[in-house]
Amino acid sequence: MRKQTTSPPHVAIGERIRELRAAKGLSRGALAAKVHVHVSSLSIWEAGTRLPREDQRARLARALGCELSALFPSHTDGTLAPVTASLIN
C-alpha cells in the first residue's frame, strides 16, 4: 500500500504563485520583470525549491494583485485556500 503524503509548504507556495500568475495571464518573464527578479528566480520559487526574500514577497504579492497572506500563509501545516477570483485584483 502506498503512503499518501502532502506537499511541503514550499511546494504548495510555488504552486500558488504559478496558479495566480496563470490566472492573471502573465508569463514568467512578465511577472519576473514586475517583481524585479531574474526569471530563473521565479522558476525556482514556482518549483518550490526556495522561497523569495521578504522584500521580494511583498513585490510578488503586489504584482499578482493579492494579499501577502494569500501567497505565504501563516498556517503551520502549510495549507492554502483555493485560488478564487477574490484573491486576484
LINKARA-V57873 format. One line per field, one symbol per residue. phi: phi as a letter, one per 30 degrees, with the letter a starting at -180 (. if undefined). psi: psi as a letter, one per 40 degrees, with the letter a starting at -180 (. if undefined). burial: + if it has 9 or more other ideal C-beta (glycine too) atoms within 8 Angstrom, else -. A space follows every 50 residues. Layout:
BEGIN
phi=???
psi=???
burial=???
END
This chain:
BEGIN
phi=.dddbcddeeddddddedddddddicdddddeddcibdeddddddddidb cddeddddddddddibdeddcbdcdddidbdddbeddcc
psi=hhhhiiiidddddddddddddddefiidddddddefiiddddddddeedi iiiddddddddddefiiddddgiehdeeiiiihideeh.
burial=------+--++++++++++++--+-+-+--++-++-+-+-++++++-+-- -+---++++++-++-+-+-++------+--------++-
END
